[in-house]
Amino acid sequence: MIRFRHLRTRLTVLYAGLFGIALLFVALAVFTAITASARSVVRGELTATGAVYDQLWESRSAQLEQGAAVLAQDFGFREAVATNDEPTVSSALENLSARQGVDGALLLGSDGYAITAGPSLDEATLNTLWTGLNDGELSSGVLDLNGQPHQAVAAPVMAPVLIGWVVFIDRLDQTQMTRLEELSAIPLNASVLTRAADGWRGMSGPESALAGLMDRAVAEDGAAVGGRTAQGEAMVLARPLPSFDADAPAVLALSYPMAEALKPYEPMFWALGGISLVGLALLVAGTWFLSRGLTRPITALDEAVHRLQAGEDAQVEITSTDEIGRLAESFNAMAGDIRDRQARLTHMALHDMETGLPNRLWLERQAASSASAHVVLFGVDRFEVVRNAIGFEAMGQLVAALGARLSTATGAPVARVGAGVMGLMLEIEGDDADAIAAAARLCAVANEPLKLIGARIDASLTAGLARAVQPTGGLDAVVDRAGVAIDQARAAGSKAALFDAAAYGDPGANLSLMSDLICALESDHVWMAYQPKFDLRQNAITGVEGLMRWNHPKRDFIAPDLFIGMAEETGQIRALTEWGVRRAIADQKALAKAGHRLKVSINVSGRLLSDESFARFALNAVSRAKADLCFEITETAVIDNPEAALGIIDRFAAAGIKVSIDDYGSGLSSLAYLKRIAADELKIDKAFVMSLDESAKDALLVKSTIDLAHSLGMTVTAEGVETQTAMALLRGMGCDTAQGYLIARPLALTALIERLEKPALEAAA
């Protein structure tokens, strides 16, 4: 669809297009009518000329037949024929053909013998002629002689029985056709054609120009037909002629090119075309000037709208009292309302509605226009406590009062950046230390109590500073950097601090890890390492714990605590855990194929224990694979939603999936939840095991935990076993399984298989 930038162009093109379409239809109608009339005239002339030729053919045939009959009835000629006097016969034929003005004559005996005077006939032509005459059906017709059509007229020779025929042969050449063409009112083309194996043949070979129309013209039985030829469109009429050869019918072909018929009308066509172009040009010019006058005030309105959109003052001159004039008047009124509303909106956008102070956006604009100042934010300490004590309305009054104090002390406007945060631009001569000291002194302004709502209120401030121009350190907004500096100051126990980019780090880069993690699951960057679990009674490795590892292509090794913790926070933990379940099942099959049937344990986040869809996935995956898995969870994993979590754990246990309580003792252990969890294994946190041979308290706690787990029907696994002493103590305490660097570090699958081929733990035996 064509789009126009200007209305006047659209109106001009529309009207010119409609007028042009109307002219086109008129031209088509005129051309169609003239063409139909020309076809009718040509068709009539072809039909009349064909009828004239029929009469000429019959007249010529009668004339030649009469002359042949005179010779055939001559007694001397018949006697010469009977006595086979060939010189006499030839002489008579030559004399008679000369008198008749034909190309030749011949005597064709009833036995097929021929005496010719003029063109010679080959045997095939004589047979064709003899067959046609002997059948008695033809006495005059077309005979194809040496590829050219000839008219042949015969008279019988009786003595008293039929002994032959006298035949006159006259070539149907262009001269005869020209005489026929001169009889027509139009300059048509005439030719006699015969049907041959290679198509229609005329006086000068195959008639290729009419080849496409001849069959149609013959089928119409004397009616003219129109169509395309090699020379263009033409009308063709075919009049059948008698032929001595039944397999090669002959026709008189009359044709007339339609271009010649329409040629007299060409001046009229040119005149109509010129008139149309002149009319179209006049319409375009008139429409252009008219539409320009109509659209001038609309254009002025459009320009005013663009100025108004750009924030400029816009007024339109009212030049008429019609609809456009009233529209301009309404626009001026609207523009005035917009200016007033814009001023109010700008004030609202740059000011806090509760306190009337400038807001964060105002402060950011001030910081953007300064290259050397510091942005200082003041946070009200114990903001929630104070707000809850005095109420939201009074808290707004407190912030406004503190802002007025700071503004009086500095002479600079103070903005309210957040609920309990105010900010200002601090211009100070000196380095960052001087700016920090000045901000700390301003914090002392709030030390004096304020009297609000009939009570004295004590408030204290902590300041955070950021240079207006400095490396971002992961934060683009200077106000955000100053806000982080408040937290850094409180963490350091000081009243003011400058933003420390190194301490802040780059949380944004860590957040981007999650999108990289999802892509890494489809490659070999994320893989599963397995740490063996040593059975202290069987002195053999009976299981492994799957631990996820990630080798980032740019950041190298990513600590599991980092990416797994972030996956929990961003909701990607489910995709990560489902990948771990599928990987553990596949690797367990690979271990079994290598001859090692081991239980595989994997960690399941507490966030998934209340996820019904994850539970269905895990149950279906384990059931289909008939896998021997153990899900390790923490004892605090059921605290958020205990009913749903305990229900899913019970379903895992019912389906044969072992459940292990991981890192026992590292959190707030609850005997109530420990009693309700249908667990098969309890894992003692490595913090107790690694100091087992040094701390009597840790040994006592480990021993009591082992006894507690056994009394609840659970096996016990000790993590962090790194020394022979710890291994011996655990044996003595009745621990079931040990896991730690003494047995093996976490290994890739191929390395694990190699490790399983060696003795399980020679030193622990």
SULRA-V862437 format. One record per residue. OMEGA is omega in whole degrees, -180 to 180 (* if undefined). Layout:
[[OMEGA] [OMEGA]]
//
This chain:
[[-178] [177] [-179] [179] [-176] [-180] [-179] [177] [180] [179] [-179] [-179] [-179] [-178] [178] [179] [179] [179] [179] [178] [178] [178] [180] [179] [178] [180] [178] [-180] [179] [-179] [180] [-180] [-179] [179] [179] [179] [179] [178] [-180] [179] [-179] [180] [179] [180] [179] [-180] [180] [180] [177] [178] [178] [-179] [176] [180] [178] [180] [-179] [-180] [-180] [180] [-180] [180] [-178] [-179] [178] [179] [178] [-179] [178] [-180] [-178] [-178] [180] [-175] [-179] [180] [-180] [179] [179] [178] [-177] [-178] [179] [179] [-173] [178] [-179] [-179] [-179] [-179] [-180] [-180] [-179] [-180] [-176] [180] [177] [179] [-178] [179] [179] [-177] [-178] [178] [179] [173] [180] [-179] [-180] [177] [178] [179] [-175] [171] [-173] [172] [-176] [-178] [179] [180] [177] [-174] [-179] [179] [178] [179] [179] [180] [-178] [-180] [-179] [-178] [-176] [178] [178] [-178] [-177] [168] [180] [-180] [-179] [178] [180] [-178] [-179] [177] [-179] [180] [177] [173] [-180] [180] [-174] [173] [-176] [176] [-175] [180] [-22] [178] [-179] [178] [178] [-179] [170] [-173] [172] [179] [-179] [-177] [176] [-174] [-176] [180] [178] [-180] [179] [177] [178] [180] [-179] [179] [-176] [178] [179] [-177] [-180] [177] [-178] [177] [176] [-176] [174] [-179] [178] [-178] [-178] [177] [180] [-177] [-179] [-175] [-179] [178] [-179] [-178] [-174] [-176] [-178] [-174] [-176] [-175] [-172] [-179] [178] [-179] [178] [-179] [-180] [173] [174] [178] [-179] [178] [179] [179] [-178] [173] [-180] [180] [-180] [-178] [-178] [172] [-176] [174] [-179] [178] [-179] [177] [178] [-178] [179] [-180] [-178] [-180] [-180] [-180] [-178] [178] [169] [-178] [176] [-178] [179] [-180] [-178] [178] [178] [180] [-178] [-176] [179] [-177] [-177] [177] [179] [178] [179] [179] [178] [179] [179] [179] [-180] [-179] [179] [179] [179] [179] [178] [179] [179] [-179] [180] [179] [-180] [-179] [179] [-178] [178] [176] [-180] [-173] [-179] [177] [177] [177] [178] [176] [-180] [179] [179] [178] [179] [177] [179] [179] [179] [178] [-180] [175] [-175] [175] [-178] [177] [180] [-174] [-178] [179] [-180] [-177] [-179] [177] [178] [176] [179] [178] [178] [179] [180] [178] [179] [-180] [177] [178] [-180] [179] [180] [-179] [179] [179] [179] [-180] [179] [178] [180] [-178] [-175] [-178] [177] [-174] [-176] [-175] [-176] [179] [170] [-176] [-176] [-179] [178] [-179] [179] [177] [177] [-180] [-179] [-179] [-179] [-179] [-175] [-176] [174] [170] [-178] [174] [179] [179] [178] [180] [-179] [-174] [-177] [-180] [-179] [-179] [179] [-179] [-174] [180] [-175] [-177] [179] [179] [176] [177] [179] [180] [179] [180] [178] [178] [178] [178] [-179] [179] [178] [-177] [-175] [-175] [-179] [177] [179] [-180] [173] [-175] [-180] [-177] [-179] [-176] [176] [-178] [178] [175] [-176] [176] [-177] [177] [-179] [-178] [-178] [-180] [178] [179] [179] [180] [179] [179] [178] [178] [179] [178] [-179] [179] [-177] [-177] [180] [-178] [177] [179] [-180] [177] [177] [-179] [175] [-177] [175] [178] [176] [-177] [170] [-174] [172] [-176] [173] [177] [-178] [178] [178] [174] [-172] [-177] [179] [179] [-179] [-175] [180] [178] [178] [179] [178] [177] [176] [-180] [175] [179] [179] [178] [180] [178] [-180] [179] [-180] [-179] [-179] [179] [176] [-179] [-180] [-177] [-178] [179] [-179] [-180] [-178] [180] [-179] [179] [178] [178] [180] [179] [-175] [177] [176] [-178] [-179] [177] [-178] [179] [180] [179] [-179] [179] [174] [-178] [-176] [173] [-176] [176] [-176] [176] [-172] [178] [-175] [178] [-180] [-176] [-178] [174] [-176] [-179] [177] [174] [179] [-179] [-177] [177] [-178] [173] [-178] [-177] [-179] [-175] [178] [-174] [177] [-178] [179] [-180] [-179] [-173] [177] [177] [179] [176] [176] [-178] [-176] [179] [180] [-176] [-180] [179] [-179] [-179] [178] [175] [180] [179] [-180] [-180] [-180] [179] [-180] [-179] [177] [176] [179] [177] [179] [179] [178] [177] [-178] [179] [-175] [171] [-178] [178] [175] [-178] [178] [-179] [177] [178] [-178] [-176] [175] [-180] [-176] [-179] [176] [179] [178] [179] [-176] [-179] [180] [-178] [-179] [-179] [-179] [-176] [-174] [-176] [177] [-175] [174] [179] [179] [179] [175] [-176] [178] [-175] [-175] [-173] [-175] [-179] [-170] [-176] [-180] [-178] [-180] [177] [179] [177] [178] [179] [176] [-179] [180] [-180] [178] [177] [-180] [179] [-179] [176] [-171] [174] [-178] [179] [-178] [-180] [178] [-175] [-180] [179] [180] [178] [180] [180] [-175] [-177] [179] [-175] [178] [-174] [174] [-178] [-180] [-177] [-175] [180] [179] [-174] [-175] [177] [-175] [-177] [-180] [-174] [178] [179] [179] [178] [179] [180] [180] [-180] [-179] [179] [178] [180] [180] [-179] [179] [180] [177] [176] [-179] [171] [-175] [174] [179] [178] [175] [179] [-176] [-178] [177] [-180] [179] [179] [-179] [179] [-180] [176] [-178] [180] [179] [178] [-176] [-171] [177] [-180] [-179] [-176] [178] [178] [178] [171] [174] [-173] [170] [-173] [-179] [178] [178] [179] [177] [180] [-179] [178] [-179] [175] [-174] [179] [-174] [-175] [-176] [-175] [*]]
//
